Amino acid sequence: MNAWFEMYGRMSTRDRMAVQVLGSFLAVFLLIEVLVLPLLHLHQRSLQALQRSEQLNDYFLRHQEQLQVAAQHAQAGQVALPQVIQNAMNLTGLSAPASLSQNGDQVQADFKAVMFNSLMAWVSQLELQGIRVVQLDIHRIPDNPGLVNVSVSLTAHR
């Protein structure tokens, strides 16, 4: 370390100023890279999560009356379980499942690469209509934020 100080001491005033300016730029760069950029990325992700949450809330507010009517029909037993599930997918914009099978009063659906918020809207819609989620397996898709693969078992409340 002393060798660095000796070399610095032998430098001309102009060279010392150049080293100080270079050191200042390096310090500012490290400060930005280590502190500021991660905070900006965190802020951006928080804003995106808030926006998705607001969109989901807006959806429920816009479709509240439709949800209540569909729930009354489902509770009265006027619509078959697969039809209620399909209606809920149409209302929430959820894509068709990769597979859909019915075993008695229980329905199994598997979805590939669906938006998590759409899935949660769909599940909430089904619960409002009297459909109970028996089992829900959610697996996120790496490198695709917000997309998940899902396997769900559903049954009607009776």
C-alpha positions, 0 to 999 in steps of 0.5 A: 500500500505504501508503494501506491502512496509513494507513486502518488506523491511523485506524481505531478499536480496535473496527474494527481488531479486526473487520478482524483477525477478518475477515482471520483467517477469510479466512486459515483459509478459504484454508488449508482450500480450498487445502490441506486439501480437496485432501488429503481428496479425494486420500485419498478416491480412494485409499481407493476404489482400495484398496477396488476392489483388495481386491474384485478380490482377494477375488473371485479367492480365492473363485473360485480352485477354479472357475478352476483347473477351468475352466483344466484343461478349456480346456487339454484342448481340451474347450470351444470358445473362445466358450464359455470366453469366455462362462463367464469373463464369467459368473464375473466378472460382466462384461456381454455384449459389444456384438459378438463375432465369431470368425475361425478360432481368434481371437475379437474382442469389443467392450465398451461401458461396462464396469467396469475391474476386471471387465474385468481380472478377466475377462482374468485368468480367460481367461489362467488358462483358457489363452486369450491376449490378442492385442490389448487397446484400452482407452478410458476414458469421460470423467466416468465413473470406472472405466468403459471401452470395450474392444476385445479379440482373443483366441486359445487357447494351443496 
